[in-house]
Amino acid sequence: MESYYILVLIAGILVVFVLLVLIAPDSHFFKGEIPPDVDQPAKLLFYHRMYTLMEILAKTLNWLGIVEELTLTRLITDGVPACPDSQLFIKDLHFDGVPVRIYLPREPSASKRRGVIFIHGGCGIFASIRSYERICRYIARKSDSVVVSVGYHLAPEHKYPAQTLECLSATVHFLKTAESFGVDPARIIVCGDSIGGTFTASVCQELGQRTDIPKICAQVLVYPFLQALNFNLPSHQKNAAVAFLSRERTVHFVLKYLNKDCSLKEPILAGSHVPESIDLKYKKWINADLIPDVFKVGYKPPLPTLFLPQVHEEVQELFEPWVSLLLAEDAVVCGLPDTCIVTCEHDVLRDEGLLYKKRLEDNNVRVTWHHVGKGFHCALGFFGYGIFSFPSSSTIIDHVVNFIKCY
C-alpha cells in the first residue's frame, strides 16, 4: 500500500512538471482575473495558477484510474499539518454522531468561558477540520474561548441536506452539554465561512424559535453563500472571472454539492430556472436595486431570459431555505441573534452578504459589518501560513475574533 502512494506521488510530480513546462507560459490557459487592487496580486496569481494545475492533475490521475479526482483535491485542500500547540488541549470527539474537534485553553478560567462553534467552508465537497486547524486554534487562543470545529460529512457521498443536518445536530448537542466543557451555554457563537457561513445561517434560522435549548447569542458569517436565484447581481458581474471562485465556478460547485447535472450551469447562470412568480415574490429581498450605489459601478441590468420549466424542475433545492437563506420569511429573520458579516470586495458573493445585512437590519437584528477592500473569496483559508498568507487573511480573522470577544 505504501508503494502505491509513492507511485501516485511520483506520477503526480511528473504530470505537474510537464504541465508547468508546456502550459504555464500560456497565460490564456489560466482562466481567472487578478484585480490590480487585490491583496498581493502577484502572490494570488501564483496560487491561482497552482490551483489550476492541481485541478488538471486531479482530472488526469482520475482519467488514468490512479486516484479519484475528489480524493486528490481534498488531500491538497487539507493543507499542511499544524505544529503542536502548548496553549490548548485538543480533542477529537463525536457530538450526536458528528465528528468534531474541540479546542480548550489550558489556562484555568475563574468563570465559564464562551463557546464558539466553527463550521468550515469548501463548497460542501472538500476541506475539513484539518484545513481550518490554524484558524480554530487562533480563535481559541485570542478570544479565550472553547472552540468546536464541526467535521460534517462531505457531498456528494453524503447527500444534501446531510451537511446542514449534521451542523444542526452538533450545535444542539453542544448547547445542551456546554457546561461539561466549562462553557456558559448563554455565550455560544456560531461561525462559518463560505458554505460554512451558509450552514451557520441555517443553524441560526432553525434554532431561532426553539425554547427547549439555550439561545445562540451571536453568529459570524464570512463571505457566505446565501441565494441561488440571481447570479447577475453587481458583484457577480464585477467579479465574474476573479481567481478561486468565479461566477461560473459558483454554480458548478452548487450543482456538484447538490449532486445535480453540471450541464444545467448555463441556464442557471442566465436565470432560466426561476419562474416569473418566484422572481416577483422575492425581488423585495434579492435585487440589485437594494445594493448601495458605491458597489454598483459598471453594473448593467441583465437582459430578460427565457424561463425553462424543465430546468426549474431539476433544481428545486435551489429554492429551499437551507440553500437560499435570503428566502427566509421575516418571522424567521427577526428571531436571529446578533450578527457579524464579513464581505470582500473581490468576491463574487459580496452582494449576498450585503443583501442579508439589509434583511437583518430591516428586522431589527443588530449587525456588525466589516468590508475588506483588498479581500477575495478564500482569503481566510490562507491564514496561519506566515509569508504564504495574505494581509487580508489576518484582517478577516481579527474582525472575527474582536466580534467574538464582545460576548
C-alpha positions as CSV (number, residue, x, y, z in Angstrom):
1,M,0.0,0.0,0.0
2,E,2.9,2.4,0.8
3,S,4.5,1.8,-2.6
4,Y,1.1,2.6,-4.2
5,Y,1.1,6.0,-2.7
6,I,4.7,6.6,-3.6
7,L,3.9,5.8,-7.2
8,V,0.9,8.1,-7.1
9,L,3.1,10.9,-5.7
10,I,5.8,10.3,-8.4
11,A,3.2,10.3,-11.2
12,G,1.7,13.5,-9.8
13,I,5.0,15.2,-9.7
14,L,5.8,14.2,-13.3
15,V,2.4,15.4,-14.6
16,V,2.7,18.7,-12.8
17,F,6.2,19.2,-14.2
18,V,5.0,18.5,-17.8
19,L,2.1,20.9,-17.3
20,L,4.3,23.6,-15.9
21,V,6.7,23.3,-18.9
22,L,4.0,23.1,-21.6
23,I,1.2,25.2,-20.2
24,A,2.5,27.8,-17.7
25,P,3.9,30.2,-20.4
26,D,0.4,30.5,-22.0
27,S,-1.4,32.9,-19.7
28,H,-4.7,32.4,-21.6
29,F,-4.9,28.9,-20.2
30,F,-5.3,30.1,-16.7
31,K,-8.9,31.5,-16.7
32,G,-9.2,34.0,-13.9
33,E,-8.7,37.7,-13.4
34,I,-6.4,39.1,-10.8
35,P,-7.6,42.7,-10.0
36,P,-4.7,45.1,-9.6
37,D,-6.0,46.4,-6.3
38,V,-6.5,43.0,-4.7
39,D,-4.3,41.9,-1.8
40,Q,-0.8,40.9,-3.1
41,P,-1.8,40.3,-6.8
42,A,1.4,38.5,-7.8
43,K,1.0,36.0,-4.9
44,L,-2.6,35.5,-5.7
45,L,-1.8,34.9,-9.4
46,F,0.8,32.3,-8.4
47,Y,-1.7,30.4,-6.1
48,H,-4.4,30.6,-8.8
49,R,-2.0,29.0,-11.3
50,M,-1.0,26.3,-8.9
51,Y,-4.7,25.6,-8.1
52,T,-5.5,25.4,-11.8
53,L,-2.6,22.9,-12.3
54,M,-3.8,20.9,-9.3
55,E,-7.3,20.6,-10.9
56,I,-5.7,19.4,-14.1
57,L,-3.6,16.9,-12.2
58,A,-6.6,15.6,-10.3
59,K,-8.6,15.1,-13.5
60,T,-5.6,13.5,-15.3
61,L,-5.0,11.0,-12.5
62,N,-8.7,10.3,-12.3
63,W,-8.7,9.6,-16.1
64,L,-5.8,7.3,-15.7
65,G,-7.6,5.4,-13.0
66,I,-4.8,6.1,-10.4
67,V,-6.8,8.2,-7.9
68,E,-10.3,9.8,-7.8
69,E,-10.4,13.5,-8.6
70,L,-12.1,14.5,-5.4
71,T,-9.7,12.4,-3.3
72,L,-6.7,14.3,-4.5
73,T,-8.4,17.7,-4.3
74,R,-9.4,17.0,-0.7
75,L,-5.9,15.9,0.2
76,I,-4.4,19.1,-1.2
77,T,-7.0,21.4,0.3
78,D,-6.4,19.8,3.7
79,G,-3.2,21.9,3.9
80,V,0.0,21.2,5.8
81,P,-0.5,19.8,9.4
82,A,-0.1,22.3,12.1
83,C,2.6,22.1,14.8
84,P,1.7,21.1,18.4
85,D,0.1,23.9,20.5
86,S,1.2,24.2,24.1
87,Q,-1.6,26.6,25.0
88,L,-4.5,24.3,24.1
89,F,-6.0,20.9,24.9
90,I,-7.2,19.5,21.5
91,K,-9.6,16.5,21.5
92,D,-11.4,14.7,18.7
93,L,-14.9,13.7,19.7
94,H,-18.4,13.0,18.3
95,F,-21.4,15.1,19.0
96,D,-24.6,13.1,18.3
97,G,-22.6,11.1,15.8
98,V,-21.0,14.1,14.1
99,P,-17.1,14.3,14.2
100,V,-15.9,17.4,16.0
101,R,-12.5,18.7,17.2
102,I,-12.6,20.7,20.4
103,Y,-10.0,23.3,21.4
104,L,-9.8,24.1,25.1
105,P,-7.4,26.7,26.5
106,R,-5.1,25.2,29.1
107,E,-5.0,28.3,31.3
108,P,-7.6,27.9,34.1
109,S,-10.6,30.3,34.0
110,A,-12.2,31.9,37.0
111,S,-15.6,31.6,35.3
112,K,-17.2,29.7,32.5
113,R,-15.8,30.5,29.1
114,R,-17.7,31.4,25.9
115,G,-18.1,28.7,23.2
116,V,-17.5,29.1,19.5
117,I,-18.9,26.5,17.0
118,F,-16.9,26.8,13.8
119,I,-18.3,25.4,10.5
120,H,-15.7,25.3,7.7
121,G,-16.2,26.2,4.1
122,G,-15.2,24.2,1.0
123,C,-18.4,24.2,-1.1
124,G,-19.7,21.2,1.0
125,I,-17.5,18.9,-1.1
126,F,-14.0,19.5,0.2
127,A,-12.0,21.0,3.1
128,S,-12.1,19.6,6.6
129,I,-11.4,20.1,10.3
130,R,-7.7,19.8,9.4
131,S,-8.0,22.6,6.8
132,Y,-9.1,25.0,9.4
133,E,-6.8,23.9,12.3
134,R,-4.8,27.1,12.4
135,I,-7.9,29.3,12.3
136,C,-9.7,27.5,15.1
137,R,-6.6,27.4,17.3
138,Y,-6.1,31.2,16.8
139,I,-9.8,31.9,17.7
140,A,-9.5,29.7,20.8
141,R,-6.2,31.4,22.0
142,K,-7.0,35.0,21.1
143,S,-10.6,35.1,22.4
144,D,-10.0,32.7,25.3
145,S,-12.9,30.5,24.1
146,V,-13.7,26.9,23.8
147,V,-13.9,26.2,20.0
148,V,-15.8,23.3,18.5
149,S,-14.9,22.6,14.8
150,V,-17.6,20.6,13.1
151,G,-16.4,17.9,10.7
152,Y,-19.6,17.4,8.8
153,H,-19.5,14.6,6.1
154,L,-19.0,15.9,2.6
155,A,-21.1,15.7,-0.6
156,P,-21.7,14.0,-2.9
157,E,-21.1,10.8,-1.0
158,H,-23.3,12.2,1.8
159,K,-26.3,13.7,0.0
160,Y,-27.7,17.1,0.7
161,P,-29.1,18.1,3.3
162,A,-26.9,15.8,5.4
163,Q,-24.3,18.6,5.9
164,T,-26.9,21.1,7.3
165,L,-28.5,18.5,9.5
166,E,-25.1,17.4,10.9
167,C,-24.1,21.0,11.7
168,L,-27.5,21.4,13.4
169,S,-27.1,18.2,15.4
170,A,-23.6,19.1,16.6
171,T,-24.8,22.6,17.6
172,V,-27.7,21.4,19.6
173,H,-25.5,18.8,21.3
174,F,-23.0,21.5,22.3
175,L,-25.8,23.9,23.5
176,K,-27.1,21.1,25.8
177,T,-23.7,19.9,27.1
178,A,-21.7,23.2,27.1
179,E,-21.3,23.3,30.9
180,S,-19.4,19.9,30.8
181,F,-16.7,21.7,28.8
182,G,-16.6,24.7,31.0
183,V,-18.7,26.8,28.7
184,D,-21.5,29.2,29.6
185,P,-24.5,28.0,27.4
186,A,-25.7,31.6,27.2
187,R,-22.5,32.6,25.5
188,I,-22.3,30.4,22.4
189,I,-21.5,31.8,19.0
190,V,-21.8,30.0,15.7
191,C,-19.2,31.0,13.0
192,G,-18.5,29.9,9.4
193,D,-17.0,31.0,6.1
194,S,-18.3,30.5,2.5
195,I,-20.7,27.5,2.6
196,G,-19.8,27.2,6.3
197,G,-21.5,30.6,6.6
198,T,-24.5,29.1,4.8
199,F,-24.7,26.3,7.3
200,T,-24.2,28.8,10.2
201,A,-27.1,30.9,8.9
202,S,-29.2,27.8,8.5
203,V,-28.5,26.6,12.1
204,C,-29.4,30.0,13.5
205,Q,-32.6,30.2,11.4
206,E,-33.6,26.7,12.5
207,L,-32.9,27.3,16.2
208,G,-34.1,30.9,16.5
209,Q,-37.7,29.9,17.6
210,R,-36.8,27.0,19.8
211,T,-37.3,27.3,23.6
212,D,-36.2,23.9,24.8
213,I,-32.4,24.7,24.4
214,P,-30.2,27.8,25.2
215,K,-30.3,30.6,22.6
216,I,-27.3,31.1,20.3
217,C,-26.0,34.6,21.4
218,A,-24.4,35.6,18.0
219,Q,-23.5,34.4,14.5
220,V,-20.5,35.2,12.3
221,L,-20.8,34.9,8.5
222,V,-17.6,35.3,6.5
223,Y,-18.4,35.8,2.8
224,P,-21.4,33.4,2.9
225,F,-23.3,31.9,0.0
226,L,-27.0,32.9,0.7
227,Q,-29.0,32.6,-2.5
228,A,-29.2,30.7,-5.8
229,L,-31.9,32.7,-7.7
230,N,-29.9,35.6,-9.1
231,F,-26.4,35.2,-10.4
232,N,-26.4,38.6,-12.1
233,L,-26.0,40.9,-9.1
234,P,-23.3,43.6,-9.3
235,S,-20.7,41.5,-7.6
236,H,-21.4,38.6,-9.9
237,Q,-20.7,40.9,-12.9
238,K,-17.7,42.7,-11.4
239,N,-16.0,39.5,-10.1
240,A,-17.3,37.1,-12.7
241,A,-13.8,35.7,-13.5
242,V,-11.8,36.5,-10.3
243,A,-9.5,33.8,-9.1
244,F,-10.6,30.9,-7.0
245,L,-14.4,31.5,-7.1
246,S,-15.7,32.8,-10.4
247,R,-19.3,33.2,-11.2
248,E,-19.2,30.0,-13.3
249,R,-17.4,28.0,-10.6
250,T,-20.0,29.1,-8.0
251,V,-22.9,27.5,-9.9
252,H,-20.7,24.5,-10.8
253,F,-19.9,23.8,-7.2
254,V,-23.5,24.3,-6.1
255,L,-24.6,21.7,-8.6
256,K,-21.8,19.3,-7.5
257,Y,-22.9,19.8,-3.9
258,L,-26.5,19.0,-4.7
259,N,-25.4,16.1,-6.9
260,K,-27.0,17.6,-10.0
261,D,-26.1,17.5,-13.7
262,C,-23.5,20.2,-14.2
263,S,-24.8,20.8,-17.7
264,L,-27.5,22.9,-16.0
265,K,-25.0,25.5,-15.2
266,E,-25.5,27.8,-18.2
267,P,-29.3,28.1,-17.9
268,I,-29.0,28.7,-14.2
269,L,-26.4,31.4,-14.8
270,A,-28.9,33.1,-17.2
271,G,-31.7,32.8,-14.6
272,S,-33.8,30.4,-16.7
273,H,-34.5,28.2,-13.7
274,V,-36.6,31.0,-11.9
275,P,-40.3,31.2,-12.9
276,E,-41.8,34.7,-13.0
277,S,-43.9,34.2,-9.9
278,I,-40.9,33.4,-7.8
279,D,-38.9,36.2,-9.3
280,L,-41.6,38.7,-8.5
281,K,-42.2,37.3,-5.0
282,Y,-38.5,37.6,-3.9
283,K,-37.4,40.7,-5.7
284,K,-38.1,42.6,-2.5
285,W,-35.2,40.7,-1.0
286,I,-32.9,39.7,-3.9
287,N,-32.5,42.7,-6.2
288,A,-29.6,44.8,-7.5
289,D,-31.6,47.9,-6.6
290,L,-31.0,47.0,-2.9
291,I,-27.2,47.2,-3.3
292,P,-25.7,50.5,-2.3
293,D,-24.6,52.6,-5.3
294,V,-20.9,52.5,-4.3
295,F,-20.9,48.8,-5.1
296,K,-22.7,49.2,-8.4
297,V,-20.1,50.9,-10.6
298,G,-20.2,49.4,-14.1
299,Y,-23.3,47.3,-13.3
300,K,-25.6,46.6,-16.2
301,P,-29.1,45.1,-15.7
302,P,-29.3,41.7,-17.4
303,L,-31.5,41.2,-20.4
304,P,-34.7,39.2,-19.9
305,T,-34.2,35.5,-20.2
306,L,-36.5,32.6,-21.2
307,F,-37.9,30.5,-18.4
308,L,-37.2,26.8,-18.8
309,P,-39.6,24.7,-16.8
310,Q,-37.5,21.5,-17.2
311,V,-34.5,23.2,-15.6
312,H,-36.7,24.5,-12.7
313,E,-37.9,21.0,-12.0
314,E,-34.4,19.6,-11.9
315,V,-33.2,22.2,-9.3
316,Q,-36.0,22.6,-6.8
317,E,-33.5,22.5,-4.0
318,L,-32.1,25.9,-5.0
319,F,-35.4,27.5,-3.7
320,E,-35.2,25.8,-0.3
321,P,-34.3,28.0,2.7
322,W,-31.4,25.7,3.5
323,V,-29.7,26.7,0.2
324,S,-31.1,30.2,-0.3
325,L,-31.2,31.7,3.2
326,L,-32.3,35.0,1.9
327,L,-35.7,33.5,1.2
328,A,-36.5,33.0,4.9
329,E,-39.6,34.8,6.0
330,D,-39.5,37.9,8.2
331,A,-40.9,35.8,11.1
332,V,-37.7,33.7,11.0
333,V,-35.3,36.6,10.3
334,C,-36.5,38.7,13.2
335,G,-35.6,35.9,15.7
336,L,-31.9,35.8,14.6
337,P,-29.1,36.6,17.1
338,D,-26.6,39.5,16.8
339,T,-24.7,39.0,13.6
340,C,-21.2,39.8,12.2
341,I,-21.0,39.8,8.4
342,V,-17.6,40.0,6.6
343,T,-17.6,40.8,2.9
344,C,-14.7,41.1,0.5
345,E,-14.6,43.5,-2.5
346,H,-13.1,41.0,-4.9
347,D,-15.6,38.2,-4.1
348,V,-18.4,37.1,-6.4
349,L,-20.6,36.5,-3.3
350,R,-20.1,40.0,-1.9
351,D,-23.6,41.2,-2.6
352,E,-25.2,38.3,-0.8
353,G,-23.6,39.4,2.4
354,L,-24.9,43.0,1.7
355,L,-28.4,41.8,1.0
356,Y,-28.5,39.7,4.2
357,K,-27.2,42.6,6.2
358,K,-30.1,44.7,4.9
359,R,-32.6,42.0,5.7
360,L,-31.4,41.6,9.2
361,E,-31.3,45.4,9.8
362,D,-34.8,45.7,8.4
363,N,-35.9,43.2,11.0
364,N,-34.2,45.0,13.9
365,V,-31.3,42.4,14.2
366,R,-28.1,44.0,15.4
367,V,-25.4,43.7,12.7
368,T,-21.7,44.4,12.7
369,W,-20.4,44.6,9.2
370,H,-16.8,44.6,8.0
371,H,-15.8,45.1,4.4
372,V,-12.3,44.0,3.3
373,G,-11.5,46.2,0.3
374,K,-8.5,44.1,-0.8
375,G,-10.0,40.8,0.1
376,F,-11.1,37.9,-2.1
377,H,-13.0,34.7,-1.6
378,C,-11.0,32.0,0.2
379,A,-8.7,34.6,1.8
380,L,-9.4,33.3,5.3
381,G,-8.2,29.8,4.3
382,F,-4.7,31.1,3.8
383,F,-4.4,32.3,7.4
384,G,-1.6,30.9,9.6
385,Y,0.9,30.1,6.9
386,G,3.3,33.0,7.6
387,I,4.8,34.6,4.5
388,F,2.5,32.3,2.4
389,S,-0.6,34.0,3.8
390,F,-2.2,37.4,2.9
391,P,-2.7,40.6,5.0
392,S,-6.5,40.2,4.3
393,S,-6.4,36.8,5.9
394,S,-5.3,38.3,9.1
395,T,-7.7,41.2,8.7
396,I,-10.7,38.9,8.4
397,I,-9.7,36.6,11.4
398,D,-9.1,39.7,13.6
399,H,-12.5,41.1,12.7
400,V,-14.0,37.7,13.7
401,V,-12.0,37.5,17.0
402,N,-12.8,41.1,18.0
403,F,-16.5,40.5,17.5
404,I,-16.4,37.2,19.4
405,K,-14.7,38.9,22.4
406,C,-17.7,41.2,22.8
407,Y,-19.8,38.3,24.1
